[in-house]
Amino acid sequence: MAGRILVLNTGSSSIKYELVDMRTRERPARGLVERAVSPPGAEVAVLVIPTDEEWEIASQALALLGS
């Protein structure tokens, strides 16, 4: 089984990154980089909602690698 997988989740308004240890399920590093998409007072606000999709992406990558 692979040791650690770096997951990058990029979208139009943010980049999330997470280092996932596939053996222990620990996440020794994670973060979010985002930029202002909608200015204050805009009629439409863009919200970034954190999810657990990084773990799902890492699990699927591991399955594809056959480890």
Chimera marker file (.cmm) of the C-alpha trace (Angstrom):
<marker_set name="trace">
<marker id="1" x="0.000" y="0.000" z="0.000" r="1" g="1" b="0" radius="0.5"/>
<marker id="2" x="1.187" y="3.512" z="-0.765" r="1" g="1" b="0" radius="0.5"/>
<marker id="3" x="2.399" y="5.548" z="2.174" r="1" g="1" b="0" radius="0.5"/>
<marker id="4" x="1.313" y="9.118" z="1.603" r="1" g="1" b="0" radius="0.5"/>
<marker id="5" x="-0.647" y="10.773" z="-1.174" r="1" g="1" b="0" radius="0.5"/>
<marker id="6" x="-0.707" y="14.514" z="-1.852" r="1" g="1" b="0" radius="0.5"/>
<marker id="7" x="-4.177" y="15.545" z="-2.988" r="1" g="1" b="0" radius="0.5"/>
<marker id="8" x="-4.733" y="18.809" z="-4.846" r="1" g="1" b="0" radius="0.5"/>
<marker id="9" x="-8.342" y="19.865" z="-5.275" r="1" g="1" b="0" radius="0.5"/>
<marker id="10" x="-8.522" y="22.867" z="-7.571" r="1" g="1" b="0" radius="0.5"/>
<marker id="11" x="-11.613" y="24.807" z="-8.392" r="1" g="1" b="0" radius="0.5"/>
<marker id="12" x="-12.503" y="28.159" z="-9.878" r="1" g="1" b="0" radius="0.5"/>
<marker id="13" x="-12.305" y="29.932" z="-6.534" r="1" g="1" b="0" radius="0.5"/>
<marker id="14" x="-9.873" y="27.936" z="-4.395" r="1" g="1" b="0" radius="0.5"/>
<marker id="15" x="-7.135" y="25.357" z="-4.149" r="1" g="1" b="0" radius="0.5"/>
<marker id="16" x="-7.270" y="22.841" z="-1.322" r="1" g="1" b="0" radius="0.5"/>
<marker id="17" x="-4.359" y="20.579" z="-0.549" r="1" g="1" b="0" radius="0.5"/>
<marker id="18" x="-3.960" y="17.708" z="1.832" r="1" g="1" b="0" radius="0.5"/>
<marker id="19" x="-1.300" y="15.132" z="2.566" r="1" g="1" b="0" radius="0.5"/>
<marker id="20" x="-3.011" y="11.843" z="3.464" r="1" g="1" b="0" radius="0.5"/>
<marker id="21" x="-1.262" y="8.912" z="5.125" r="1" g="1" b="0" radius="0.5"/>
<marker id="22" x="-3.143" y="5.955" z="3.659" r="1" g="1" b="0" radius="0.5"/>
<marker id="23" x="-2.000" y="3.535" z="6.373" r="1" g="1" b="0" radius="0.5"/>
<marker id="24" x="-2.985" y="5.537" z="9.436" r="1" g="1" b="0" radius="0.5"/>
<marker id="25" x="-5.582" y="7.880" z="7.863" r="1" g="1" b="0" radius="0.5"/>
<marker id="26" x="-3.712" y="10.787" z="9.436" r="1" g="1" b="0" radius="0.5"/>
<marker id="27" x="-3.536" y="14.088" z="7.607" r="1" g="1" b="0" radius="0.5"/>
<marker id="28" x="-0.212" y="15.663" z="8.546" r="1" g="1" b="0" radius="0.5"/>
<marker id="29" x="-0.642" y="18.659" z="6.248" r="1" g="1" b="0" radius="0.5"/>
<marker id="30" x="-3.662" y="20.420" z="4.813" r="1" g="1" b="0" radius="0.5"/>
<marker id="31" x="-4.648" y="23.869" z="3.732" r="1" g="1" b="0" radius="0.5"/>
<marker id="32" x="-6.784" y="26.153" z="1.646" r="1" g="1" b="0" radius="0.5"/>
<marker id="33" x="-5.765" y="28.912" z="-0.715" r="1" g="1" b="0" radius="0.5"/>
<marker id="34" x="-8.572" y="31.086" z="-1.952" r="1" g="1" b="0" radius="0.5"/>
<marker id="35" x="-8.987" y="34.445" z="-3.562" r="1" g="1" b="0" radius="0.5"/>
<marker id="36" x="-11.813" y="36.895" z="-3.334" r="1" g="1" b="0" radius="0.5"/>
<marker id="37" x="-14.260" y="36.030" z="-6.074" r="1" g="1" b="0" radius="0.5"/>
<marker id="38" x="-17.110" y="38.347" z="-5.209" r="1" g="1" b="0" radius="0.5"/>
<marker id="39" x="-16.472" y="41.846" z="-3.860" r="1" g="1" b="0" radius="0.5"/>
<marker id="40" x="-18.197" y="43.094" z="-0.701" r="1" g="1" b="0" radius="0.5"/>
<marker id="41" x="-21.773" y="44.077" z="-1.442" r="1" g="1" b="0" radius="0.5"/>
<marker id="42" x="-22.049" y="41.923" z="-4.567" r="1" g="1" b="0" radius="0.5"/>
<marker id="43" x="-25.475" y="40.526" z="-5.408" r="1" g="1" b="0" radius="0.5"/>
<marker id="44" x="-24.031" y="37.015" z="-5.634" r="1" g="1" b="0" radius="0.5"/>
<marker id="45" x="-21.673" y="35.538" z="-3.033" r="1" g="1" b="0" radius="0.5"/>
<marker id="46" x="-19.370" y="32.613" z="-3.697" r="1" g="1" b="0" radius="0.5"/>
<marker id="47" x="-19.029" y="30.262" z="-0.734" r="1" g="1" b="0" radius="0.5"/>
<marker id="48" x="-16.313" y="27.642" z="-0.277" r="1" g="1" b="0" radius="0.5"/>
<marker id="49" x="-17.690" y="24.763" z="1.785" r="1" g="1" b="0" radius="0.5"/>
<marker id="50" x="-15.072" y="22.354" z="3.204" r="1" g="1" b="0" radius="0.5"/>
<marker id="51" x="-15.826" y="18.679" z="2.675" r="1" g="1" b="0" radius="0.5"/>
<marker id="52" x="-14.065" y="15.384" z="3.174" r="1" g="1" b="0" radius="0.5"/>
<marker id="53" x="-13.592" y="14.894" z="-0.559" r="1" g="1" b="0" radius="0.5"/>
<marker id="54" x="-9.796" y="14.897" z="-0.267" r="1" g="1" b="0" radius="0.5"/>
<marker id="55" x="-9.922" y="11.529" z="1.529" r="1" g="1" b="0" radius="0.5"/>
<marker id="56" x="-12.228" y="10.168" z="-1.177" r="1" g="1" b="0" radius="0.5"/>
<marker id="57" x="-9.878" y="11.404" z="-3.915" r="1" g="1" b="0" radius="0.5"/>
<marker id="58" x="-6.882" y="9.804" z="-2.184" r="1" g="1" b="0" radius="0.5"/>
<marker id="59" x="-8.754" y="6.506" z="-1.784" r="1" g="1" b="0" radius="0.5"/>
<marker id="60" x="-9.757" y="6.450" z="-5.439" r="1" g="1" b="0" radius="0.5"/>
<marker id="61" x="-6.211" y="7.291" z="-6.557" r="1" g="1" b="0" radius="0.5"/>
<marker id="62" x="-4.902" y="4.407" z="-4.463" r="1" g="1" b="0" radius="0.5"/>
<marker id="63" x="-7.437" y="2.048" z="-6.039" r="1" g="1" b="0" radius="0.5"/>
<marker id="64" x="-6.399" y="3.168" z="-9.526" r="1" g="1" b="0" radius="0.5"/>
<marker id="65" x="-2.752" y="2.525" z="-8.672" r="1" g="1" b="0" radius="0.5"/>
<marker id="66" x="-3.671" y="-0.994" z="-7.603" r="1" g="1" b="0" radius="0.5"/>
<marker id="67" x="-1.966" y="-0.733" z="-4.208" r="1" g="1" b="0" radius="0.5"/>
<link id1="1" id2="2" r="1" g="1" b="0" radius="0.2"/>
<link id1="2" id2="3" r="1" g="1" b="0" radius="0.2"/>
<link id1="3" id2="4" r="1" g="1" b="0" radius="0.2"/>
<link id1="4" id2="5" r="1" g="1" b="0" radius="0.2"/>
<link id1="5" id2="6" r="1" g="1" b="0" radius="0.2"/>
<link id1="6" id2="7" r="1" g="1" b="0" radius="0.2"/>
<link id1="7" id2="8" r="1" g="1" b="0" radius="0.2"/>
<link id1="8" id2="9" r="1" g="1" b="0" radius="0.2"/>
<link id1="9" id2="10" r="1" g="1" b="0" radius="0.2"/>
<link id1="10" id2="11" r="1" g="1" b="0" radius="0.2"/>
<link id1="11" id2="12" r="1" g="1" b="0" radius="0.2"/>
<link id1="12" id2="13" r="1" g="1" b="0" radius="0.2"/>
<link id1="13" id2="14" r="1" g="1" b="0" radius="0.2"/>
<link id1="14" id2="15" r="1" g="1" b="0" radius="0.2"/>
<link id1="15" id2="16" r="1" g="1" b="0" radius="0.2"/>
<link id1="16" id2="17" r="1" g="1" b="0" radius="0.2"/>
<link id1="17" id2="18" r="1" g="1" b="0" radius="0.2"/>
<link id1="18" id2="19" r="1" g="1" b="0" radius="0.2"/>
<link id1="19" id2="20" r="1" g="1" b="0" radius="0.2"/>
<link id1="20" id2="21" r="1" g="1" b="0" radius="0.2"/>
<link id1="21" id2="22" r="1" g="1" b="0" radius="0.2"/>
<link id1="22" id2="23" r="1" g="1" b="0" radius="0.2"/>
<link id1="23" id2="24" r="1" g="1" b="0" radius="0.2"/>
<link id1="24" id2="25" r="1" g="1" b="0" radius="0.2"/>
<link id1="25" id2="26" r="1" g="1" b="0" radius="0.2"/>
<link id1="26" id2="27" r="1" g="1" b="0" radius="0.2"/>
<link id1="27" id2="28" r="1" g="1" b="0" radius="0.2"/>
<link id1="28" id2="29" r="1" g="1" b="0" radius="0.2"/>
<link id1="29" id2="30" r="1" g="1" b="0" radius="0.2"/>
<link id1="30" id2="31" r="1" g="1" b="0" radius="0.2"/>
<link id1="31" id2="32" r="1" g="1" b="0" radius="0.2"/>
<link id1="32" id2="33" r="1" g="1" b="0" radius="0.2"/>
<link id1="33" id2="34" r="1" g="1" b="0" radius="0.2"/>
<link id1="34" id2="35" r="1" g="1" b="0" radius="0.2"/>
<link id1="35" id2="36" r="1" g="1" b="0" radius="0.2"/>
<link id1="36" id2="37" r="1" g="1" b="0" radius="0.2"/>
<link id1="37" id2="38" r="1" g="1" b="0" radius="0.2"/>
<link id1="38" id2="39" r="1" g="1" b="0" radius="0.2"/>
<link id1="39" id2="40" r="1" g="1" b="0" radius="0.2"/>
<link id1="40" id2="41" r="1" g="1" b="0" radius="0.2"/>
<link id1="41" id2="42" r="1" g="1" b="0" radius="0.2"/>
<link id1="42" id2="43" r="1" g="1" b="0" radius="0.2"/>
<link id1="43" id2="44" r="1" g="1" b="0" radius="0.2"/>
<link id1="44" id2="45" r="1" g="1" b="0" radius="0.2"/>
<link id1="45" id2="46" r="1" g="1" b="0" radius="0.2"/>
<link id1="46" id2="47" r="1" g="1" b="0" radius="0.2"/>
<link id1="47" id2="48" r="1" g="1" b="0" radius="0.2"/>
<link id1="48" id2="49" r="1" g="1" b="0" radius="0.2"/>
<link id1="49" id2="50" r="1" g="1" b="0" radius="0.2"/>
<link id1="50" id2="51" r="1" g="1" b="0" radius="0.2"/>
<link id1="51" id2="52" r="1" g="1" b="0" radius="0.2"/>
<link id1="52" id2="53" r="1" g="1" b="0" radius="0.2"/>
<link id1="53" id2="54" r="1" g="1" b="0" radius="0.2"/>
<link id1="54" id2="55" r="1" g="1" b="0" radius="0.2"/>
<link id1="55" id2="56" r="1" g="1" b="0" radius="0.2"/>
<link id1="56" id2="57" r="1" g="1" b="0" radius="0.2"/>
<link id1="57" id2="58" r="1" g="1" b="0" radius="0.2"/>
<link id1="58" id2="59" r="1" g="1" b="0" radius="0.2"/>
<link id1="59" id2="60" r="1" g="1" b="0" radius="0.2"/>
<link id1="60" id2="61" r="1" g="1" b="0" radius="0.2"/>
<link id1="61" id2="62" r="1" g="1" b="0" radius="0.2"/>
<link id1="62" id2="63" r="1" g="1" b="0" radius="0.2"/>
<link id1="63" id2="64" r="1" g="1" b="0" radius="0.2"/>
<link id1="64" id2="65" r="1" g="1" b="0" radius="0.2"/>
<link id1="65" id2="66" r="1" g="1" b="0" radius="0.2"/>
<link id1="66" id2="67" r="1" g="1" b="0" radius="0.2"/>
</marker_set>
